[in-house]
Amino acid sequence: MCSGCAPRSARTGSRRSGASATSSRARTRVSLRPVKPRALRTGVRWKIAVAIAAVGALIAVTLSVVVHNAARISMLDNAREVQMERLLFAQRMYETSKPKEPRFGTKINDPALPPQLDQLMRDRRRGTYVQEHRHGGPPDVWAAVPLANGDVLSLHIPFADRSAAIMSDLDRALVIGSVSVVFGGCALGVLIGGQLSRRLRKAAAAAGRVAQGNTDVRVRDAIGGVVRDETDELARAVDALTDALNERIEAERRVTADIAHELRTPVTGLLTAAELLPPGRPTELVRDRAQAMRTLVEDVLEVARLDSASERAELQEIALGEFVERRVRSLDPDVVVRVVHDSWVNTDPRRLERILGNLLANAAKHGKPPVEVTVEGRVVRVRDHGPGFPEALLKEGPSRFRTGTSDRAGQGHGLGLTIAAGQARVLGARLTFRNVASAAAPEGVGGAIAVLWLPDHAPTNTGSFPMLGQLPD
């Protein structure tokens, strides 16, 4: 049996998009500063979900098209075979009947015979053909055979409604299956991506705590779980880096402490020998420099003790306002003390006095009068009216052997604020720094403010204390 090929027709169209623009003269001043686009933050969970859903949708659509076409071709081939069997039966009935009349809907020399079948009939070959309609609808299934007398017996009927219904049900099932695959893939992506995202967030949080100084935190323990993937490799790398940094910091701390300890004895001898020199200007210079070296050595030793986390607070309940006022008067009578609200606190008076002394010394050395101390509940503020703290200190906090920029430096070794911050940690307090903006100031700065936030609960005998929340300055 020879069969013709059914032509496929597809409607194609093109869209023309046009854009119209209107222009007008703007009377307002236009800024020429380039605008930086804001980065869109997308989580790993949704990226994985979208990727899996996209791949699932592509596979589902591809399989649906293949299954649809295969089913349609199979059903059309079956219809063409059935049509040919009917036509052959009608041919036998036509040739054996007298008078010869076409039956079962067949026609002799049908003028609507498709050109493809007409060509086959001229070659004296029988065949089938599926004729599509431009206006849509089910196609017509043709079958034609040449007769001995040169006529053509043909039969055509529309594609069976039952077959069309079967194709419609198949298409509906394919659409439902494709949508289910997409949603299932999206849910699977959210599940997998959510697990990975949670592990990464835990790792980032643990690394953040390490960056804040909690070197005992281990990222691998923080992420947990029994799954071993790249996140565990990242966690082990961060933990190894933390251990290496801890060892280096501890080695530097020990070297610094050992050097300061070894310098203590010769510096003390130098200071004693300077007292034996005859009076005069050179003697005063030697004594002054020896005393400065002794102070530096003692400060370095104190910083080393604070870094070792071996210091413990000796707690005592005191009235904060009265204590601050009395100690400030003894340290610097010119400082203005204002007690807005007094409160009883459980703290270490010696360490609190050390903090106040260093803050006042820093304000007197680098700031300008008047220096003001304000007590409000558990908060102590020390303000001067100088050029303010340098930007590096506001961003990174106090740093040893860094005295700031030229407008707030020139003297000292930069350990005063470092010691104050370390003593505050021992007390379980928090020491913050900021500048006060003032329109009347020449450079837009109206002074520096150091704020000491004493905790609601005193530290325990092990040195630990409840974590303080973010407090406003």
URSULBEL-V714162 format. One line per field, one symbol per residue. phi: phi as a letter, one per 20 degrees, with the letter a starting at -180 (. if undefined). Layout:
phi->???
//
This chain:
phi->.dcedefddcedbcdddccdcdcbeeeefdfeffeefffeecffgffffffffffffffffffffffffffffffffffffffffffffffffffeecffcfclnfcdlffefgffffffffelceacbddedfennffeddbbceefenfcecbbbfggfffffffffffffffffffffffffffffffffffffffffffffffffffeoefffdffffflndfdbffffffffffffffffffffffffffffffffffffffffffffffefffqfffffffffffffffffffffffffffflefceefbecefffffffffffebfefedcdfbebecdbeffffffffffffffffeddcfeecccdcmddcddcddefnffffffednfcflcenefeccocndmeffffffffffffmecdccbddfbffffdmcdpdcddddfffcffffenebffeffdff
//
